[in-house]
């Protein structure tokens, strides 16, 4: 007598083994997907931070190179104040500069203020600007963030023999020979410093 033939289905044990293998494969695939997605997001944030840094340093160099000073004019002055937040350098920087005029009835002379402020547990660098011929107080001019995740913003002025962290043309009626700006940012687990040096070329009469 012939043995009975087996039906074409799967046993419960075979289905459980197949489900277990499928679950492992899907879990691994999702892990790889989310890892790649996270890496892409981090790379995008890093690229944006580097772009913002390059833009900010380039703008600062151009503005400081075109720094505008005139003895006796309380607005056309350079003011650098040394301060810190919890041991992190956070210089105040105020000055006037010549810049290409924007659209509308404005001049090519700007008053600028760079200020480090607290943003939660982090620091950020802000910039405020107004036309020289407007009468609005700089303290009331809205500032916008230039750099975030800041670890330090240090401005130093060279008097010909040494670098100083404070400078006020109201007290010392002359511009420094050079101005050095050091920006320190957190790059993932590292803290990296970037530096520019500008030589003022415009003093006015």
GUNU-503082 format. One line per 2 residues: their letters; for each residue x, y, z of N, C-alpha, C. Coordinates in nm, 2 decimals. Layout:
REM residues N
a) X/Y/Z/X/Y/Z/X/Y/Z ~ ...
***
This chain:
REM residues 205
xx) 0.09/-0.12/0.00/0.00/0.00/0.00/0.09/0.12/0.00 ~ 0.06/0.22/-0.09/0.14/0.34/-0.10/0.12/0.43/0.01
xx) 0.23/0.50/0.05/0.23/0.60/0.16/0.14/0.72/0.12 ~ 0.07/0.78/0.21/-0.01/0.90/0.17/0.08/1.02/0.14
xx) 0.03/1.09/0.03/0.11/1.20/-0.01/0.09/1.32/0.08 ~ 0.19/1.41/0.10/0.18/1.53/0.19/0.11/1.64/0.11
xx) 0.02/1.71/0.17/-0.04/1.83/0.11/0.07/1.94/0.08 ~ 0.04/2.03/-0.01/0.14/2.13/-0.06/0.15/2.25/0.04
xx) 0.10/2.25/0.16/0.11/2.36/0.25/0.23/2.36/0.34 ~ 0.25/2.46/0.43/0.36/2.47/0.52/0.31/2.43/0.66
xx) 0.40/2.38/0.73/0.37/2.35/0.87/0.38/2.48/0.95 ~ 0.32/2.48/1.07/0.32/2.59/1.16/0.46/2.63/1.20
xx) 0.55/2.53/1.22/0.69/2.55/1.25/0.76/2.62/1.14 ~ 0.74/2.58/1.02/0.80/2.64/0.90/0.76/2.79/0.89
xx) 0.63/2.82/0.91/0.58/2.96/0.91/0.64/3.04/1.01 ~ 0.65/2.99/1.13/0.72/3.07/1.24/0.86/3.10/1.21
xx) 0.93/3.00/1.16/1.07/3.02/1.12/1.08/3.13/1.01 ~ 1.00/3.12/0.91/1.00/3.22/0.80/0.97/3.36/0.85
xx) 0.87/3.37/0.94/0.83/3.50/1.00/0.95/3.56/1.08 ~ 1.02/3.47/1.15/1.13/3.52/1.23/1.24/3.57/1.14
xx) 1.27/3.50/1.04/1.38/3.54/0.94/1.33/3.67/0.87 ~ 1.21/3.68/0.83/1.16/3.81/0.77/1.17/3.92/0.86
xx) 1.13/3.90/0.99/1.14/4.01/1.09/1.28/4.06/1.10 ~ 1.38/3.97/1.11/1.52/4.01/1.12/1.57/4.09/1.00
xx) 1.53/4.05/0.88/1.57/4.12/0.76/1.50/4.26/0.76 ~ 1.38/4.27/0.79/1.31/4.40/0.79/1.37/4.49/0.90
xx) 1.40/4.44/1.02/1.46/4.52/1.12/1.59/4.57/1.08 ~ 1.67/4.49/1.02/1.81/4.53/0.97/1.79/4.63/0.86
xx) 1.70/4.61/0.77/1.68/4.71/0.66/1.63/4.85/0.72 ~ 1.54/4.85/0.81/1.50/4.97/0.87/1.62/5.04/0.95
xx) 1.70/4.96/1.01/1.81/5.02/1.08/1.91/5.09/0.99 ~ 1.94/5.02/0.88/2.02/5.08/0.78/1.96/5.21/0.72
xx) 1.83/5.20/0.69/1.76/5.32/0.64/1.77/5.44/0.73 ~ 1.73/5.42/0.86/1.73/5.53/0.95/1.87/5.58/0.98
xx) 1.97/5.49/0.98/2.11/5.53/0.99/2.15/5.62/0.88 ~ 2.12/5.58/0.76/2.16/5.67/0.64/2.08/5.80/0.64
xx) 1.95/5.79/0.68/1.88/5.92/0.69/1.93/6.01/0.79 ~ 1.97/5.96/0.91/2.03/6.04/1.01/2.16/6.10/0.97
xx) 2.24/6.02/0.90/2.37/6.07/0.85/2.35/6.18/0.75 ~ 2.25/6.17/0.67/2.22/6.27/0.57/2.18/6.40/0.63
xx) 2.10/6.39/0.74/2.05/6.51/0.81/2.17/6.58/0.88 ~ 2.26/6.50/0.94/2.37/6.56/1.01/2.46/6.63/0.91
xx) 2.48/6.56/0.79/2.57/6.62/0.69/2.51/6.75/0.64 ~ 2.37/6.75/0.63/2.31/6.88/0.58/2.32/6.99/0.68
xx) 2.31/6.96/0.81/2.33/7.06/0.91/2.47/7.11/0.91 ~ 2.57/7.02/0.90/2.71/7.06/0.90/2.74/7.15/0.78
xx) 2.69/7.12/0.66/2.71/7.20/0.54/2.65/7.34/0.56 ~ 2.53/7.34/0.62/2.46/7.47/0.64/2.54/7.56/0.74
xx) 2.59/7.49/0.84/2.67/7.57/0.94/2.80/7.62/0.88 ~ 2.87/7.54/0.80/2.99/7.59/0.73/2.96/7.70/0.63
xx) 2.85/7.69/0.56/2.81/7.79/0.47/2.78/7.93/0.54 ~ 2.71/7.92/0.65/2.68/8.04/0.73/2.81/8.10/0.79
xx) 2.90/8.01/0.83/3.03/8.06/0.88/3.11/8.13/0.78 ~ 3.12/8.07/0.66/3.19/8.14/0.55/3.13/8.27/0.52
xx) 3.00/8.28/0.51/2.93/8.40/0.47/2.95/8.51/0.58 ~ 2.94/8.47/0.71/2.96/8.56/0.82/3.10/8.62/0.82
xx) 3.20/8.53/0.81/3.34/8.58/0.81/3.37/8.67/0.69 ~ 3.32/8.63/0.58/3.35/8.71/0.46/3.28/8.85/0.47
xx) 3.16/8.85/0.53/3.09/8.98/0.55/3.16/9.07/0.65 ~ 3.21/9.01/0.76/3.28/9.08/0.86/3.41/9.14/0.81
xx) 3.48/9.06/0.73/3.61/9.11/0.67/3.58/9.23/0.58 ~ 3.48/9.22/0.49/3.45/9.33/0.40/3.41/9.46/0.48
xx) 3.33/9.43/0.58/3.28/9.55/0.66/3.39/9.62/0.74 ~ 3.48/9.54/0.80/3.59/9.59/0.88/3.69/9.66/0.79
xx) 3.71/9.60/0.67/3.80/9.67/0.58/3.76/9.80/0.54 ~ 3.62/9.82/0.52/3.56/9.94/0.48/3.51/10.02/0.60
xx) 3.57/10.00/0.72/3.53/10.06/0.84/3.54/10.22/0.83 ~ 3.44/10.29/0.87/3.44/10.43/0.85/3.45/10.50/0.98
xx) 3.55/10.59/0.99/3.58/10.66/1.12/3.61/10.81/1.09 ~ 3.55/10.90/1.17/3.58/11.04/1.16/3.58/11.10/1.30
xx) 3.69/11.16/1.34/3.71/11.21/1.47/3.61/11.32/1.50 ~ 3.55/11.30/1.62/3.45/11.40/1.66/3.31/11.36/1.63
xx) 3.29/11.26/1.54/3.16/11.21/1.51/3.13/11.09/1.60 ~ 3.02/11.11/1.69/2.99/11.00/1.79/2.94/10.88/1.72
xx) 2.89/10.89/1.60/2.83/10.77/1.54/2.94/10.69/1.46 ~ 3.03/10.77/1.39/3.13/10.70/1.31/3.25/10.67/1.41
xx) 3.23/10.57/1.48/3.33/10.53/1.58/3.34/10.38/1.58 ~ 3.45/10.33/1.64/3.48/10.19/1.66/3.47/10.16/1.81
xx) 3.39/10.06/1.84/3.38/10.02/1.98/3.40/9.87/2.00 ~ 3.50/9.83/2.06/3.52/9.68/2.09/3.52/9.67/2.24
xx) 3.43/9.59/2.30/3.43/9.56/2.44/3.45/9.42/2.47 ~ 3.54/9.39/2.56/3.57/9.25/2.60/3.47/9.21/2.70
xx) 3.41/9.09/2.68/3.32/9.03/2.78/3.31/8.88/2.75 ~ 3.25/8.81/2.84/3.24/8.67/2.82/3.11/8.61/2.88
xx) 3.07/8.49/2.84/2.96/8.42/2.89/3.02/8.29/2.95 ~ 3.02/8.27/3.08/3.07/8.15/3.14/3.21/8.11/3.09
xx) 3.30/8.21/3.08/3.43/8.18/3.03/3.45/8.18/2.88 ~ 3.34/8.19/2.81/3.35/8.19/2.66/3.36/8.34/2.61
xx) 3.46/8.37/2.53/3.47/8.51/2.48/3.34/8.55/2.40 ~ 3.29/8.67/2.43/3.17/8.72/2.37/3.18/8.87/2.35
xx) 3.27/8.91/2.26/3.30/9.06/2.24/3.18/9.13/2.19 ~ 3.17/9.26/2.23/3.07/9.35/2.17/3.15/9.42/2.06
xx) 3.09/9.44/1.94/3.15/9.51/1.83/3.06/9.60/1.76 ~ 3.09/9.73/1.77/3.00/9.83/1.70/3.09/9.92/1.62
xx) 3.05/9.95/1.50/3.13/10.04/1.41/3.04/10.08/1.29 ~ 3.09/10.18/1.21/3.03/10.22/1.09/3.11/10.17/0.97
xx) 3.04/10.15/0.86/3.11/10.10/0.74/3.04/10.15/0.62 ~ 3.11/10.14/0.51/3.06/10.18/0.38/3.02/10.05/0.31
xx) 2.89/10.04/0.26/2.84/9.92/0.20/2.76/9.96/0.08 ~ 2.75/9.87/-0.02/2.66/9.90/-0.13/2.52/9.93/-0.08
xx) 2.46/10.04/-0.12/2.32/10.07/-0.08/2.22/9.97/-0.13 ~ 2.12/9.94/-0.04/2.01/9.85/-0.08/1.91/9.93/-0.16
xx) 1.81/9.87/-0.21/1.70/9.94/-0.28/1.63/10.03/-0.19 ~ 1.59/10.15/-0.24/1.52/10.25/-0.17/1.60/10.37/-0.13
xx) 1.54/10.46/-0.06/1.61/10.59/-0.03/1.71/10.57/0.09 ~ 1.82/10.51/0.07/1.92/10.48/0.17/2.05/10.52/0.12
xx) 2.14/10.54/0.22/2.28/10.58/0.18/2.37/10.46/0.18 ~ 2.50/10.48/0.16/2.59/10.37/0.16/2.67/10.36/0.29
xx) 2.62/10.43/0.39/2.69/10.43/0.52/2.60/10.36/0.62 ~ 2.65/10.26/0.68/2.58/10.17/0.78/2.64/10.18/0.92
xx) 2.56/10.18/1.02/2.60/10.16/1.15/2.57/10.01/1.19 ~ 2.67/9.94/1.24/2.65/9.80/1.27/2.68/9.77/1.42
xx) 2.61/9.66/1.46/2.64/9.61/1.60/2.64/9.46/1.59 ~ 2.75/9.40/1.63/2.75/9.25/1.65/2.75/9.22/1.80
xx) 2.66/9.14/1.84/2.64/9.11/1.98/2.61/8.96/2.00 ~ 2.68/8.90/2.10/2.65/8.76/2.14/2.54/8.76/2.24
xx) 2.44/8.68/2.22/2.33/8.66/2.31/2.31/8.52/2.35 ~ 2.25/8.49/2.46/2.22/8.36/2.50/2.09/8.31/2.43
xx) 2.09/8.18/2.39/1.98/8.12/2.32/1.96/7.99/2.39 ~ 1.88/7.99/2.50/1.87/7.86/2.58/2.01/7.83/2.65
xx) 2.06/7.71/2.62/2.19/7.67/2.67/2.30/7.70/2.58 ~ 2.27/7.77/2.46/2.37/7.80/2.36/2.39/7.95/2.35
xx) 2.49/7.99/2.27/2.51/8.13/2.24/2.50/8.14/2.09 ~ 2.46/8.26/2.05/2.45/8.29/1.91/2.49/8.43/1.88
xx) 2.55/8.46/1.76/2.60/8.59/1.72/2.49/8.66/1.64 ~ 2.46/8.78/1.68/2.35/8.86/1.61/2.41/8.98/1.55
xx) 2.34/9.03/1.45/2.39/9.15/1.37/2.27/9.25/1.36 ~ 2.29/9.37/1.39/2.19/9.48/1.37/2.26/9.59/1.28
xx) 2.18/9.64/1.19/2.23/9.74/1.10/2.13/9.85/1.08 ~ 2.17/9.97/1.07/2.08/10.08/1.02/2.15/10.18/0.94
xx) 2.08/10.26/0.87/2.14/10.37/0.79/2.20/10.48/0.88 ~ 2.31/10.53/0.84/2.38/10.63/0.92/2.29/10.76/0.94
xx) 2.21/10.79/0.84/2.13/10.91/0.84/1.99/10.90/0.91 ~ 1.96/10.77/0.95/1.84/10.76/1.03/1.86/10.79/1.17
xx) 1.76/10.83/1.24/1.77/10.87/1.38/1.74/10.77/1.48 ~ 1.70/10.65/1.44/1.66/10.54/1.53/1.78/10.50/1.61
xx) 1.76/10.48/1.74/1.86/10.43/1.83/1.90/10.28/1.79 ~ 2.03/10.26/1.80/2.08/10.12/1.76/2.02/10.02/1.85
xx) 2.00/10.05/1.98/1.95/9.96/2.08/1.81/9.91/2.04 ~ 1.74/9.99/1.95/1.60/9.96/1.91/1.60/9.89/1.78
xx) 1.71/9.88/1.71/1.71/9.82/1.58/1.71/9.66/1.60 ~ 1.62/9.60/1.52/1.61/9.45/1.54/1.73/9.39/1.49
xx) 1.78/9.29/1.56/1.90/9.21/1.53/1.85/9.07/1.48 ~ 1.93/9.02/1.39/1.90/8.88/1.34/2.02/8.79/1.36
xx) 2.00/8.66/1.38/2.11/8.57/1.41/2.20/8.55/1.29 ~ 2.33/8.55/1.31/2.43/8.53/1.21/2.49/8.39/1.22
xx) 2.52/8.35/1.34/2.58/8.22/1.37/2.52/8.17/1.50 ~ 2.49/8.04/1.50/2.44/7.97/1.62/2.54/7.86/1.66
xx) 2.51/7.80/1.78/2.60/7.70/1.84/2.74/7.76/1.86 ~ 2.74/7.88/1.90/2.87/7.96/1.92/2.94/7.92/2.05
xx) 3.07/7.90/2.04/3.15/7.87/2.15/3.24/7.99/2.19 ~ 3.25/8.09/2.10/3.33/8.21/2.13/3.33/8.30/2.01
xx) 3.33/8.43/2.05/3.34/8.54/1.95/3.44/8.65/2.01 ~ 3.56/8.65/1.96/3.66/8.73/2.02/3.71/8.83/1.91
xx) 3.71/8.96/1.95/3.75/9.07/1.86/3.87/9.13/1.93 ~ 3.99/9.14/1.85/4.11/9.20/1.91/4.16/9.31/1.81
xx) 4.22/9.41/1.87/4.27/9.53/1.79/4.42/9.54/1.81 ~ 4.49/9.56/1.70/4.63/9.57/1.70/4.68/9.72/1.70
xx) 4.75/9.76/1.80/4.79/9.90/1.81/4.93/9.93/1.75 ~ 4.99/9.83/1.69/5.12/9.84/1.64/5.22/9.76/1.72
xx) 5.19/9.72/1.84/5.28/9.65/1.92/5.22/9.53/1.99 ~ 5.09/9.54/2.02/5.02/9.43/2.09/4.87/9.42/2.05
xx) 4.81/9.31/2.07/4.67/9.29/2.05/4.59/9.32/2.17 ~ 4.49/9.41/2.16/4.40/9.45/2.27/4.26/9.41/2.25
xx) 4.20/9.37/2.36/4.06/9.32/2.36/3.95/9.43/2.37 ~ 4.00/9.56/2.40/3.91/9.67/2.41/3.96/9.79/2.32
xx) 3.87/9.86/2.26/3.91/9.97/2.18/3.79/10.06/2.17 ~ 3.81/10.19/2.19/3.70/10.29/2.18/3.76/10.42/2.12
xx) 3.72/10.45/2.00/3.78/10.57/1.93/3.73/10.70/2.00 ~ 3.63/10.69/2.09/3.59/10.81/2.17/3.70/10.84/2.27
xx) 3.78/10.74/2.31/3.88/10.76/2.41/4.02/10.77/2.34 ~ 4.04/10.68/2.24/4.16/10.68/2.16/4.12/10.72/2.02
xx) 4.14/10.84/1.99/4.09/10.89/1.86/4.17/10.85/1.74 ~ 4.18/10.72/1.72/4.25/10.66/1.60/4.20/10.52/1.59
xx) 4.22/10.47/1.46/4.18/10.33/1.44/4.30/10.24/1.46 ~ 4.27/10.11/1.50/4.38/10.02/1.52/4.45/9.99/1.38
xx) 4.57/9.93/1.39/4.64/9.90/1.26/4.57/9.78/1.19 ~ 4.51/9.69/1.27/4.44/9.58/1.22/4.34/9.53/1.32
xx) 4.24/9.45/1.28/4.14/9.40/1.36/4.13/9.25/1.34 ~ 4.14/9.17/1.44/4.13/9.03/1.43/4.01/8.97/1.50
xx) 3.93/8.89/1.42/3.81/8.83/1.48/3.83/8.67/1.48 ~ 3.81/8.62/1.59/3.81/8.47/1.61/3.68/8.42/1.65
xx) 3.62/8.33/1.56/3.49/8.27/1.59/3.52/8.12/1.62 ~ 3.46/8.08/1.73/3.48/7.94/1.77/3.34/7.87/1.77
xx) 3.33/7.76/1.70/3.20/7.68/1.69/3.23/7.54/1.73 ~ 3.12/7.48/1.77/3.12/7.33/1.80/3.09/7.25/1.68
xx) 3.18/7.17/1.64/3.17/7.08/1.52/3.15/6.94/1.57 ~ 3.03/6.90/1.60/3.00/6.77/1.66/3.07/6.76/1.79
xx) 3.17/6.67/1.80/3.24/6.65/1.93/3.36/6.75/1.95 ~ 3.39/6.82/1.84/3.51/6.91/1.85/3.47/7.05/1.86
xx) 3.56/7.13/1.91/3.55/7.28/1.92/3.65/7.34/1.82 ~ 3.61/7.41/1.72/3.70/7.45/1.61/3.70/7.61/1.61
xx) 3.81/7.67/1.59/3.82/7.81/1.58/3.86/7.86/1.44 ~ 3.80/7.97/1.40/3.82/8.02/1.26/3.85/8.17/1.28
xx) 3.95/8.22/1.21/4.00/8.36/1.23/4.01/8.44/1.10 ~ 3.98/8.56/1.11/4.01/8.65/1.00/4.08/8.78/1.05
xx) 4.15/8.84/0.97/4.22/8.97/1.01/4.19/9.07/0.90 ~ 4.14/9.19/0.94/4.11/9.30/0.85/4.19/9.42/0.88
xx) 4.23/9.49/0.77/4.30/9.62/0.79/4.21/9.73/0.74 ~ 4.17/9.82/0.84/4.08/9.93/0.80/4.15/10.02/0.70
xx) 4.08/10.06/0.59/4.14/10.14/0.48/4.07/10.27/0.47 ~ 3.96/10.30/0.53/3.89/10.42/0.52/3.87/10.49/0.65
xx) 3.92/10.61/0.67/3.91/10.68/0.79/3.82/10.81/0.78 ~ 3.81/10.86/0.67/3.73/10.99/0.65/3.82/11.11/0.69
x) 3.77/11.23/0.67/3.84/11.35/0.70/3.87/11.37/0.84
***
